[in-house]
């Protein structure tokens, strides 16, 4: 009996030992599983952090509005050498991209819009665009006879423009005078006309711009630029551009209509010069 009892006790102890070993194995397996889960969670966290970093970088690039983003959004031709040389050597890359958009603009796609904070050179960009549009016609008419003998080039060619007459407007007389003053460094009074409001006193008009306007005998400005005049650029205000139709100008006489400081003008004011735009 004693031997049998000892055997039973030994078996019970061995059974307990097996159970404890099984429990130890289970705890070890559970620990391994928890370790793997923690590693997976850490990997997921790392991936999420990397994704968040990439999203933040993309958002910062999208919201920066800098030159780098403008280069990405630029057309394919911007990756190639420009077919025009800037007259103003102080232009930066974003300003030249805006001029590219104007020179290669498809009129059937609607108007071009140049947007930027104050002091970023929007007026300077428009002045350069006007000069490049005039130069474009000169180069086109000069090279059109020799175009058949030239070979194909990867440089984008300017669109053929046989006529260029630009209506350059601003909402105020002061803004129009700024445009005329900047262009006066490059254009003479046979190429540009400053159309002032009828009966404007000569005393209220800049003396350096009087050669671009028409002065009456009674000390006031008079509109004197017909559609048959040789002027390539007419500078005026949005409201004063309504005088052009009285002077005989009609729809399609201008190849380009440019409005500076358009956000400062009322919508009906902007529609006055745009009424001369052709379909």
C-alpha positions as a printed NumPy array, in Angstrom:
array([[  0.   ,   0.   ,   0.   ],
       [  2.765,   2.345,   0.899],
       [  4.483,   1.636,  -2.404],
       [  1.258,   2.203,  -4.287],
       [  0.713,   5.491,  -2.452],
       [  4.24 ,   6.593,  -3.315],
       [  3.668,   5.749,  -6.961],
       [  0.436,   7.757,  -6.986],
       [  2.147,  10.727,  -5.375],
       [  4.984,  10.583,  -7.915],
       [  2.516,  10.495, -10.806],
       [  0.636,  13.461,  -9.389],
       [  3.846,  15.428,  -9.05 ],
       [  4.889,  14.535, -12.607],
       [  1.471,  15.633, -13.842],
       [  1.847,  18.932, -11.991],
       [  5.304,  19.385, -13.479],
       [  3.924,  18.773, -16.977],
       [  1.183,  21.317, -16.361],
       [  3.693,  23.879, -15.138],
       [  5.893,  23.203, -18.161],
       [  2.873,  23.618, -20.455],
       [  2.006,  26.86 , -18.705],
       [  5.559,  28.096, -19.122],
       [  5.456,  27.196, -22.837],
       [  2.151,  28.995, -23.233],
       [  3.425,  32.12 , -21.494],
       [  6.524,  32.069, -23.669],
       [  4.389,  31.738, -26.794],
       [  2.172,  34.554, -25.606],
       [  5.211,  36.691, -24.947],
       [  6.523,  35.971, -28.436],
       [  3.149,  36.872, -29.926],
       [  3.008,  40.117, -27.975],
       [  6.566,  40.932, -29.066],
       [  5.634,  40.313, -32.715],
       [  2.503,  42.413, -32.347],
       [  4.516,  45.221, -30.812],
       [  7.015,  45.022, -33.661],
       [  4.194,  45.155, -36.202],
       [  2.67 ,  48.121, -34.417],
       [  6.037,  49.878, -34.43 ],
       [  6.42 ,  49.177, -38.144],
       [  2.947,  50.566, -38.783],
       [  3.774,  53.634, -36.714],
       [  6.963,  54.162, -38.701],
       [  5.054,  53.823, -41.976],
       [  2.395,  56.242, -40.78 ],
       [  5.033,  58.746, -39.706],
       [  6.75 ,  58.472, -43.078],
       [  3.434,  58.894, -44.868],
       [  2.591,  61.896, -42.715],
       [  5.984,  63.413, -43.472],
       [  5.439,  62.899, -47.191],
       [  1.956,  64.394, -46.956],
       [  3.289,  67.393, -45.048],
       [  6.017,  67.895, -47.621],
       [  3.521,  67.639, -50.461],
       [  1.145,  70.045, -48.746],
       [  3.918,  72.517, -48.056],
       [  4.994,  72.331, -51.691],
       [  1.419,  72.759, -52.885],
       [  0.782,  75.72 , -50.601],
       [  4.118,  77.458, -51.022],
       [  3.373,  78.934, -54.468],
       [  7.117,  79.348, -55.015],
       [  9.233,  79.177, -58.1  ],
       [  9.778,  75.431, -57.669],
       [  6.072,  74.692, -57.857],
       [  5.662,  77.015, -60.842],
       [  8.429,  75.107, -62.627],
       [  6.544,  71.845, -62.073],
       [  3.288,  73.33 , -63.367],
       [  4.965,  74.956, -66.356],
       [  4.309,  73.575, -69.791],
       [  6.598,  71.138, -71.542],
       [  8.188,  73.874, -73.616],
       [  9.608,  75.479, -70.463],
       [ 12.005,  72.536, -70.153],
       [ 13.483,  73.559, -73.48 ],
       [ 15.55 ,  76.656, -74.311],
       [ 13.503,  79.836, -74.618],
       [ 13.124,  81.303, -78.081],
       [ 13.117,  84.853, -76.687],
       [ 15.607,  86.894, -74.723],
       [ 14.431,  89.132, -71.854],
       [ 14.839,  92.842, -72.449],
       [ 14.811,  93.5  , -68.725],
       [ 17.673,  91.413, -67.322],
       [ 16.319,  91.736, -63.769],
       [ 13.392,  89.387, -64.363],
       [ 13.285,  86.284, -62.192],
       [ 12.247,  82.788, -63.274],
       [  8.607,  83.   , -62.133],
       [  8.14 ,  86.275, -64.036],
       [  9.612,  84.759, -67.197],
       [  7.313,  81.746, -66.833],
       [  4.344,  84.15 , -66.747],
       [  5.621,  85.802, -69.941],
       [  6.   ,  82.353, -71.525],
       [  2.34 ,  81.701, -70.784],
       [  1.366,  84.96 , -72.504],
       [  3.552,  84.462, -75.573],
       [  2.417,  80.88 , -76.137],
       [ -1.157,  81.414, -74.986],
       [ -4.009,  79.814, -76.902],
       [ -6.762,  82.469, -77.136],
       [ -9.444,  79.769, -77.241],
       [ -8.553,  78.74 , -73.681],
       [ -9.73 ,  81.994, -72.122],
       [ -7.763,  84.897, -70.638],
       [ -4.457,  84.593, -68.821],
       [ -4.315,  85.72 , -65.202],
       [ -1.182,  86.856, -63.369],
       [ -1.625,  86.74 , -59.607],
       [  0.824,  87.736, -56.893],
       [  1.167,  89.705, -53.662],
       [  2.016,  93.425, -53.8  ],
       [  5.571,  94.195, -54.814],
       [  6.228,  90.965, -56.723],
       [  6.67 ,  92.716, -60.09 ],
       [  3.353,  92.058, -61.855],
       [  3.411,  95.419, -63.67 ],
       [  7.068,  94.865, -64.576],
       [  6.083,  91.482, -66.014],
       [  3.284,  93.018, -68.094],
       [  5.639,  95.661, -69.497],
       [  8.085,  92.95 , -70.559],
       [  5.213,  90.938, -72.05 ],
       [  4.144,  93.928, -74.163],
       [  7.675,  94.406, -75.462],
       [  8.061,  90.697, -76.211],
       [  4.738,  90.62 , -78.095],
       [  5.936,  93.502, -80.275],
       [  9.309,  91.817, -80.768],
       [  7.529,  88.604, -81.647],
       [  5.885,  90.255, -84.65 ],
       [  9.191,  91.743, -85.782],
       [ 11.004,  88.417, -85.596],
       [  8.119,  86.573, -87.254],
       [  7.962,  88.969, -90.194],
       [ 11.753,  88.936, -90.503],
       [ 12.154,  85.158, -90.456],
       [  9.012,  84.115, -92.306],
       [ 10.75 ,  84.279, -95.697],
       [ 13.653,  82.097, -94.536],
       [ 11.561,  79.599, -92.564],
       [ 11.489,  77.091, -95.427],
       [ 15.278,  76.743, -95.416],
       [ 15.624,  76.22 , -91.667],
       [ 15.772,  72.8  , -90.101],
       [ 13.526,  71.522, -87.338],
       [ 14.582,  72.504, -83.83 ],
       [ 13.627,  71.383, -80.353],
       [ 13.291,  75.016, -79.294],
       [  9.596,  76.006, -79.292],
       [  8.813,  78.546, -81.991],
       [  6.644,  81.544, -81.317],
       [  3.203,  81.505, -82.92 ],
       [  2.94 ,  83.372, -86.209],
       [  1.642,  86.863, -85.449],
       [  1.513,  89.233, -88.403],
       [ -0.308,  92.017, -86.541],
       [  0.139,  93.233, -82.99 ],
       [ -1.872,  96.107, -81.541],
       [ -2.145,  96.141, -77.788],
       [ -4.723,  97.87 , -75.63 ],
       [ -3.108,  98.351, -72.22 ],
       [ -5.495,  99.473, -69.479],
       [ -5.53 , 100.172, -65.754],
       [ -8.371, 101.219, -63.429],
       [ -6.831, 104.604, -62.523],
       [ -4.995, 107.401, -64.304],
       [ -2.027, 107.003, -61.952],
       [ -1.661, 103.294, -62.735],
       [ -1.957, 104.008, -66.485],
       [  0.757, 106.668, -66.172],
       [  3.062, 104.128, -64.499],
       [  2.611, 101.748, -67.43 ],
       [  3.197, 104.494, -69.971],
       [  6.286, 105.748, -68.109],
       [  7.9  , 102.313, -68.036],
       [  7.16 , 101.667, -71.722],
       [  8.429, 105.136, -72.705],
       [ 11.983, 103.847, -72.183],
       [ 11.521, 101.556, -75.203],
       [  8.733, 103.053, -77.385],
       [  8.518, 106.447, -79.036],
       [  5.426, 108.563, -79.624],
       [  4.858, 106.993, -83.04 ],
       [  4.421, 103.572, -81.466],
       [  2.554, 104.324, -78.241],
       [ -0.372, 106.624, -77.478],
       [ -1.558, 107.708, -74.047],
       [ -5.316, 108.131, -74.27 ],
       [ -6.506, 110.327, -71.425],
       [-10.016, 111.1  , -70.358],
       [-11.631, 113.762, -72.508],
       [-11.139, 117.322, -71.197],
       [ -8.474, 116.309, -68.667],
       [ -6.457, 119.35 , -67.616],
       [ -2.864, 119.374, -68.848],
       [ -1.781, 120.465, -65.381],
       [ -2.962, 117.144, -63.978],
       [ -1.017, 115.17 , -66.585],
       [  2.695, 114.217, -66.239],
       [  4.795, 116.514, -68.405],
       [  7.131, 113.685, -69.515],
       [  4.133, 111.893, -71.05 ],
       [  2.654, 114.841, -72.939],
       [  4.428, 113.81 , -76.155],
       [  2.429, 110.561, -76.079],
       [ -0.929, 112.386, -75.745],
       [ -2.848, 115.035, -77.679],
       [ -3.158, 118.487, -76.156],
       [ -5.951, 120.851, -77.149],
       [ -5.692, 124.604, -77.602],
       [ -7.6  , 125.315, -74.392],
       [ -5.206, 123.478, -72.065],
       [ -6.949, 120.101, -71.936],
       [ -6.365, 116.665, -73.411],
       [ -8.299, 115.617, -76.48 ],
       [ -8.62 , 112.034, -77.777],
       [ -6.914, 111.891, -81.141],
       [ -6.075, 108.329, -82.148],
       [ -8.125, 106.773, -84.874],
       [ -8.16 , 103.137, -85.898],
       [ -6.003, 104.089, -88.901],
       [ -3.237, 105.48 , -86.701],
       [  0.151, 103.698, -86.63 ],
       [  0.14 , 103.191, -82.851],
       [  1.007,  99.697, -81.707],
       [  0.182, 100.298, -78.036],
       [ -2.653, 102.381, -76.607],
       [ -2.418, 103.058, -72.869],
       [ -5.532, 104.289, -71.09 ],
       [ -7.882, 103.611, -68.208],
       [-10.647, 101.033, -68.321],
       [-13.33 , 103.747, -68.36 ],
       [-11.531, 105.957, -70.894],
       [-11.168, 103.02 , -73.293],
       [-14.854, 103.55 , -74.115],
       [-13.765, 106.551, -76.203],
       [-12.097, 104.196, -78.682],
       [-15.395, 103.105, -80.194],
       [-16.326, 106.758, -80.676],
       [-12.983, 107.244, -82.441],
       [-13.777, 104.446, -84.887],
       [-12.147, 101.423, -83.259],
       [-14.119,  98.208, -83.55 ],
       [-14.05 ,  94.609, -82.37 ],
       [-10.906,  92.806, -83.503],
       [ -8.746,  95.906, -84.034],
       [ -6.606,  94.928, -81.049],
       [ -4.718,  91.655, -81.046],
       [ -4.18 ,  91.803, -77.256],
       [ -6.082,  93.449, -74.412],
       [ -4.153,  93.689, -71.138],
       [ -5.548,  95.065, -67.867],
       [ -3.186,  95.861, -65.017],
       [ -4.397,  96.074, -61.397],
       [ -7.65 ,  94.423, -62.517],
       [ -8.618,  93.476, -58.954],
       [ -8.88 ,  97.176, -58.126],
       [-11.386,  97.762, -60.916],
       [-15.104,  97.14 , -60.846],
       [-16.401,  94.381, -63.106],
       [-18.349,  96.821, -65.353],
       [-15.127,  98.821, -65.79 ],
       [-13.219,  95.757, -66.959],
       [-15.97 ,  94.913, -69.443],
       [-15.446,  98.232, -71.292],
       [-12.053,  97.349, -72.834],
       [-13.048,  93.688, -73.165],
       [-15.975,  94.744, -75.365],
       [-13.358,  95.254, -78.121],
       [-12.165,  91.643, -77.917],
       [-12.984,  89.447, -80.874],
       [-14.45 ,  85.934, -80.733]])
